[in-house]
Amino acid sequence: MTTIQLKYITNEEIQVLQTELHEYQNTLATHLKSQSDFLNAIIYIDLALRLWFNFRSKVENQQPKKGYSITLKASEAAVLLKACLWENQNNGTFERNVKTKLSLFLDQQLKSLSV
């Protein structure tokens, strides 16, 4: 399976992503309208929760001097991209900038995957 590597991610950026994933999965769980929405939400919530725990373990460990390097599967990168593209009204400028930076990178990487 093809992977996508995020490099030089700071501790603060990981915390922003972790918060966004948590809020995104909570929003998905509360806005289900049909059975297909329900099945898709289960997949997204499962992957988002897995990423949340992955980011949590990185935050709890000591931060490298040059930032974190995170390897994502294509499905995890797609869920992270959806979370970054999700409009959260509670975001400040820093959070929006982190989400924009990563969404542009993830979009480019996902489009360039050879399947």
N, CA and C atoms as a LAMMPS dump frame, in Angstrom:
ITEM: TIMESTEP
0
ITEM: NUMBER OF ATOMS
345
ITEM: BOX BOUNDS ff ff ff
-5.0000000000000000e+02 5.0000000000000000e+02
-5.0000000000000000e+02 5.0000000000000000e+02
-5.0000000000000000e+02 5.0000000000000000e+02
ITEM: ATOMS id mol type element x y z
1 1 1 N 0.837 -1.178 0
2 1 2 C 0 0 0
3 1 3 C 0.88 1.24 0
4 2 1 N 0.472 2.228 -0.706
5 2 2 C 1.215 3.471 -0.808
6 2 3 C 1.016 4.306 0.456
7 3 1 N 2.077 4.956 0.871
8 3 2 C 2.004 5.8 2.063
9 3 3 C 2.354 7.237 1.715
10 4 1 N 1.954 8.11 2.594
11 4 2 C 2.233 9.54 2.454
12 4 3 C 2.973 9.972 3.707
13 5 1 N 4.047 10.709 3.528
14 5 2 C 4.887 11.121 4.648
15 5 3 C 4.744 12.622 4.885
16 6 1 N 4.382 12.973 6.104
17 6 2 C 4.377 14.365 6.539
18 6 3 C 5.665 14.588 7.318
19 7 1 N 6.422 15.612 6.946
20 7 2 C 7.705 15.864 7.604
21 7 3 C 7.688 17.228 8.277
22 8 1 N 8.492 17.343 9.306
23 8 2 C 8.703 18.593 10.036
24 8 3 C 7.402 19.159 10.604
25 9 1 N 6.602 18.301 11.203
26 9 2 C 5.348 18.722 11.825
27 9 3 C 5.644 19.057 13.287
28 10 1 N 5.267 20.255 13.709
29 10 2 C 5.548 20.677 15.08
30 10 3 C 4.525 20.089 16.051
31 11 1 N 4.857 20.173 17.306
32 11 2 C 3.975 19.699 18.361
33 11 3 C 2.642 20.457 18.339
34 12 1 N 2.688 21.756 18.12
35 12 2 C 1.476 22.566 18.079
36 12 3 C 0.578 22.174 16.901
37 13 1 N 1.199 21.874 15.76
38 13 2 C 0.423 21.452 14.593
39 13 3 C -0.248 20.1 14.84
40 14 1 N 0.451 19.199 15.505
41 14 2 C -0.152 17.903 15.83
42 14 3 C -1.328 18.095 16.771
43 15 1 N -1.199 18.996 17.724
44 15 2 C -2.303 19.24 18.651
45 15 3 C -3.515 19.83 17.929
46 16 1 N -3.271 20.697 16.95
47 16 2 C -4.371 21.249 16.146
48 16 3 C -5.057 20.123 15.378
49 17 1 N -4.268 19.263 14.744
50 17 2 C -4.839 18.15 13.989
51 17 3 C -5.612 17.201 14.892
52 18 1 N -5.083 16.972 16.057
53 18 2 C -5.749 16.085 17.008
54 18 3 C -7.111 16.67 17.413
55 19 1 N -7.155 17.942 17.698
56 19 2 C -8.413 18.595 18.067
57 19 3 C -9.402 18.565 16.911
58 20 1 N -8.922 18.843 15.712
59 20 2 C -9.808 18.831 14.54
60 20 3 C -10.378 17.448 14.282
61 21 1 N -9.553 16.411 14.408
62 21 2 C -10.045 15.053 14.203
63 21 3 C -11.113 14.693 15.226
64 22 1 N -10.903 15.103 16.47
65 22 2 C -11.878 14.818 17.518
66 22 3 C -13.211 15.522 17.231
67 23 1 N -13.145 16.791 16.888
68 23 2 C -14.371 17.537 16.607
69 23 3 C -15.045 17.044 15.323
70 24 1 N -14.256 16.659 14.337
71 24 2 C -14.8 16.15 13.082
72 24 3 C -15.539 14.83 13.302
73 25 1 N -14.952 13.932 14.076
74 25 2 C -15.627 12.657 14.313
75 25 3 C -16.883 12.844 15.15
76 26 1 N -16.886 13.793 16.083
77 26 2 C -18.101 14.065 16.853
78 26 3 C -19.202 14.634 15.97
79 27 1 N -18.838 15.49 15.027
80 27 2 C -19.819 16.059 14.108
81 27 3 C -20.385 14.984 13.191
82 28 1 N -19.531 14.109 12.698
83 28 2 C -20.006 13.018 11.846
84 28 3 C -21.004 12.133 12.583
85 29 1 N -20.705 11.839 13.823
86 29 2 C -21.559 10.932 14.597
87 29 3 C -22.934 11.526 14.866
88 30 1 N -23.031 12.846 14.901
89 30 2 C -24.315 13.469 15.234
90 30 3 C -25.145 13.85 14.012
91 31 1 N -24.587 13.759 12.813
92 31 2 C -25.299 14.192 11.61
93 31 3 C -25.522 13.059 10.609
94 32 1 N -26.007 11.945 11.093
95 32 2 C -26.277 10.803 10.223
96 32 3 C -27.707 10.88 9.715
97 33 1 N -27.911 10.691 8.396
98 33 2 C -29.245 10.81 7.816
99 33 3 C -29.752 9.523 7.196
100 34 1 N -28.858 8.677 6.718
101 34 2 C -29.293 7.447 6.068
102 34 3 C -28.333 6.314 6.432
103 35 1 N -28.656 5.123 5.979
104 35 2 C -27.802 3.978 6.287
105 35 3 C -26.442 4.112 5.612
106 36 1 N -26.395 4.615 4.388
107 36 2 C -25.096 4.775 3.725
108 36 3 C -24.257 5.833 4.442
109 37 1 N -24.903 6.897 4.919
110 37 2 C -24.186 7.874 5.734
111 37 3 C -23.635 7.215 6.987
112 38 1 N -24.434 6.348 7.581
113 38 2 C -24.022 5.657 8.793
114 38 3 C -22.795 4.787 8.539
115 39 1 N -22.808 4.028 7.453
116 39 2 C -21.675 3.15 7.144
117 39 3 C -20.421 3.952 6.807
118 40 1 N -20.571 5.022 6.046
119 40 2 C -19.42 5.884 5.744
120 40 3 C -18.891 6.539 7.009
121 41 1 N -19.797 6.969 7.879
122 41 2 C -19.371 7.617 9.121
123 41 3 C -18.591 6.655 10.005
124 42 1 N -18.994 5.391 10.031
125 42 2 C -18.259 4.407 10.83
126 42 3 C -16.817 4.302 10.339
127 43 1 N -16.641 4.264 9.027
128 43 2 C -15.295 4.181 8.462
129 43 3 C -14.483 5.428 8.811
130 44 1 N -15.079 6.608 8.598
131 44 2 C -14.371 7.858 8.891
132 44 3 C -14.054 7.991 10.371
133 45 1 N -15.018 7.647 11.216
134 45 2 C -14.8 7.772 12.656
135 45 3 C -13.715 6.815 13.119
136 46 1 N -13.71 5.603 12.6
137 46 2 C -12.692 4.631 12.977
138 46 3 C -11.296 5.121 12.598
139 47 1 N -11.149 5.598 11.377
140 47 2 C -9.841 6.098 10.931
141 47 3 C -9.446 7.364 11.679
142 48 1 N -10.403 8.257 11.928
143 48 2 C -10.105 9.491 12.654
144 48 3 C -9.668 9.186 14.082
145 49 1 N -10.326 8.228 14.711
146 49 2 C -9.951 7.858 16.078
147 49 3 C -8.563 7.226 16.106
148 50 1 N -8.249 6.405 15.115
149 50 2 C -6.915 5.803 15.03
150 50 3 C -5.851 6.89 14.867
151 51 1 N -6.124 7.874 14.004
152 51 2 C -5.175 8.977 13.83
153 51 3 C -5.051 9.794 15.113
154 52 1 N -6.179 10.015 15.808
155 52 2 C -6.165 10.787 17.044
156 52 3 C -5.229 10.126 18.057
157 53 1 N -5.338 8.796 18.217
158 53 2 C -4.461 8.083 19.149
159 53 3 C -3.005 8.135 18.685
160 54 1 N -2.779 8.042 17.388
161 54 2 C -1.423 8.13 16.847
162 54 3 C -0.815 9.492 17.178
163 55 1 N -1.581 10.566 16.95
164 55 2 C -1.094 11.913 17.259
165 55 3 C -0.907 12.095 18.761
166 56 1 N -1.802 11.514 19.555
167 56 2 C -1.699 11.628 21.011
168 56 3 C -0.397 11.001 21.514
169 57 1 N -0.055 9.838 20.969
170 57 2 C 1.194 9.188 21.395
171 57 3 C 2.405 10.019 20.987
172 58 1 N 2.331 10.7 19.848
173 58 2 C 3.444 11.562 19.424
174 58 3 C 3.586 12.755 20.368
175 59 1 N 2.453 13.337 20.782
176 59 2 C 2.484 14.502 21.674
177 59 3 C 3.064 14.116 23.031
178 60 1 N 2.734 12.924 23.508
179 60 2 C 3.206 12.491 24.82
180 60 3 C 4.682 12.132 24.82
181 61 1 N 5.245 11.769 23.684
182 61 2 C 6.673 11.473 23.594
183 61 3 C 7.457 12.764 23.43
184 62 1 N 8.754 12.673 23.582
185 62 2 C 9.595 13.856 23.444
186 62 3 C 9.629 14.315 21.991
187 63 1 N 9.55 15.639 21.791
188 63 2 C 9.535 16.188 20.439
189 63 3 C 10.938 16.226 19.843
190 64 1 N 11.09 15.728 18.596
191 64 2 C 12.385 15.833 17.92
192 64 3 C 12.719 17.297 17.606
193 65 1 N 14 17.585 17.454
194 65 2 C 14.425 18.965 17.199
195 65 3 C 13.895 19.51 15.876
196 66 1 N 13.815 18.672 14.848
197 66 2 C 13.375 19.135 13.538
198 66 3 C 11.889 18.875 13.295
199 67 1 N 11.164 18.48 14.296
200 67 2 C 9.741 18.204 14.128
201 67 3 C 9.488 16.727 13.875
202 68 1 N 8.226 16.386 13.871
203 68 2 C 7.818 14.996 13.702
204 68 3 C 7.759 14.62 12.228
205 69 1 N 7.938 13.344 11.997
206 69 2 C 7.72 12.761 10.684
207 69 3 C 6.607 11.741 10.854
208 70 1 N 5.525 11.895 10.105
209 70 2 C 4.355 11.045 10.259
210 70 3 C 4.084 10.343 8.938
211 71 1 N 3.966 9.023 8.992
212 71 2 C 3.651 8.229 7.815
213 71 3 C 2.188 7.83 7.878
214 72 1 N 1.446 8.127 6.815
215 72 2 C 0.018 7.841 6.752
216 72 3 C -0.286 6.904 5.594
217 73 1 N -1.221 5.997 5.811
218 73 2 C -1.761 5.216 4.703
219 73 3 C -2.653 6.143 3.891
220 74 1 N -2.966 5.742 2.676
221 74 2 C -3.786 6.59 1.804
222 74 3 C -5.151 6.865 2.425
223 75 1 N -5.757 5.872 3.043
224 75 2 C -7.072 6.066 3.664
225 75 3 C -6.989 7.028 4.842
226 76 1 N -5.922 6.947 5.626
227 76 2 C -5.746 7.87 6.748
228 76 3 C -5.508 9.291 6.243
229 77 1 N -4.721 9.417 5.185
230 77 2 C -4.476 10.739 4.604
231 77 3 C -5.769 11.345 4.063
232 78 1 N -6.631 10.517 3.48
233 78 2 C -7.901 11.013 2.941
234 78 3 C -8.807 11.513 4.065
235 79 1 N -8.862 10.789 5.175
236 79 2 C -9.679 11.229 6.311
237 79 3 C -9.1 12.501 6.918
238 80 1 N -7.784 12.572 7.027
239 80 2 C -7.152 13.785 7.55
240 80 3 C -7.426 14.971 6.624
241 81 1 N -7.397 14.732 5.322
242 81 2 C -7.724 15.798 4.368
243 81 3 C -9.162 16.267 4.554
244 82 1 N -10.093 15.327 4.714
245 82 2 C -11.489 15.714 4.943
246 82 3 C -11.637 16.533 6.219
247 83 1 N -10.91 16.157 7.26
248 83 2 C -10.956 16.904 8.519
249 83 3 C -10.354 18.3 8.339
250 84 1 N -9.299 18.401 7.524
251 84 2 C -8.678 19.709 7.278
252 84 3 C -9.572 20.608 6.424
253 85 1 N -10.329 20.016 5.524
254 85 2 C -11.216 20.806 4.659
255 85 3 C -12.537 21.162 5.344
256 86 1 N -12.837 20.496 6.445
257 86 2 C -14.07 20.733 7.186
258 86 3 C -14.042 22.135 7.803
259 87 1 N -15.121 22.867 7.621
260 87 2 C -15.226 24.227 8.155
261 87 3 C -15.634 24.173 9.62
262 88 1 N -14.718 24.513 10.501
263 88 2 C -14.985 24.562 11.932
264 88 3 C -15.039 26.031 12.337
265 89 1 N -16.184 26.461 12.833
266 89 2 C -16.378 27.868 13.187
267 89 3 C -15.549 28.297 14.401
268 90 1 N -15.058 27.342 15.181
269 90 2 C -14.31 27.656 16.399
270 90 3 C -12.819 27.84 16.156
271 91 1 N -12.366 27.714 14.922
272 91 2 C -10.938 27.806 14.627
273 91 3 C -10.446 29.245 14.629
274 92 1 N -9.232 29.405 15.155
275 92 2 C -8.554 30.681 15.087
276 92 3 C -7.677 30.732 13.846
277 93 1 N -6.907 31.782 13.726
278 93 2 C -6.055 31.975 12.558
279 93 3 C -4.992 30.879 12.455
280 94 1 N -4.353 30.554 13.565
281 94 2 C -3.309 29.528 13.541
282 94 3 C -3.877 28.185 13.09
283 95 1 N -5.034 27.817 13.627
284 95 2 C -5.652 26.544 13.272
285 95 3 C -6.01 26.5 11.785
286 96 1 N -6.571 27.596 11.279
287 96 2 C -6.911 27.649 9.843
288 96 3 C -5.668 27.552 8.976
289 97 1 N -4.578 28.204 9.393
290 97 2 C -3.331 28.141 8.624
291 97 3 C -2.747 26.73 8.611
292 98 1 N -2.783 26.045 9.744
293 98 2 C -2.283 24.668 9.815
294 98 3 C -3.117 23.774 8.908
295 99 1 N -4.441 23.917 8.984
296 99 2 C -5.319 23.085 8.166
297 99 3 C -5.122 23.369 6.679
298 100 1 N -4.942 24.624 6.303
299 100 2 C -4.715 24.971 4.899
300 100 3 C -3.394 24.401 4.399
301 101 1 N -2.353 24.568 5.183
302 101 2 C -1.026 24.052 4.812
303 101 3 C -1.084 22.548 4.568
304 102 1 N -1.667 21.824 5.502
305 102 2 C -1.699 20.374 5.374
306 102 3 C -2.69 19.911 4.316
307 103 1 N -3.794 20.621 4.152
308 103 2 C -4.761 20.197 3.132
309 103 3 C -4.181 20.346 1.735
310 104 1 N -3.419 21.401 1.488
311 104 2 C -2.783 21.568 0.179
312 104 3 C -1.768 20.456 -0.077
313 105 1 N -0.968 20.129 0.934
314 105 2 C 0.029 19.081 0.787
315 105 3 C -0.635 17.714 0.589
316 106 1 N -1.625 17.394 1.422
317 106 2 C -2.298 16.099 1.311
318 106 3 C -3.025 15.96 -0.007
319 107 1 N -3.659 17.034 -0.458
320 107 2 C -4.362 17.01 -1.739
321 107 3 C -3.398 16.675 -2.875
322 108 1 N -2.257 17.333 -2.873
323 108 2 C -1.25 17.083 -3.908
324 108 3 C -0.745 15.654 -3.852
325 109 1 N -0.442 15.168 -2.654
326 109 2 C 0.086 13.816 -2.5
327 109 3 C -0.935 12.743 -2.879
328 110 1 N -2.18 12.934 -2.5
329 110 2 C -3.211 11.959 -2.834
330 110 3 C -3.484 11.92 -4.342
331 111 1 N -3.452 13.074 -4.983
332 111 2 C -3.676 13.124 -6.425
333 111 3 C -2.518 12.503 -7.203
334 112 1 N -1.333 12.492 -6.62
335 112 2 C -0.174 11.963 -7.333
336 112 3 C 0.085 10.483 -7.039
337 113 1 N -0.782 9.862 -6.241
338 113 2 C -0.614 8.429 -5.97
339 113 3 C -0.818 7.623 -7.235
340 114 1 N 0.03 6.646 -7.439
341 114 2 C -0.165 5.731 -8.565
342 114 3 C -0.874 4.498 -8.034
343 115 1 N -2.08 4.319 -8.487
344 115 2 C -2.917 3.227 -7.958
345 115 3 C -2.855 2.04 -8.875
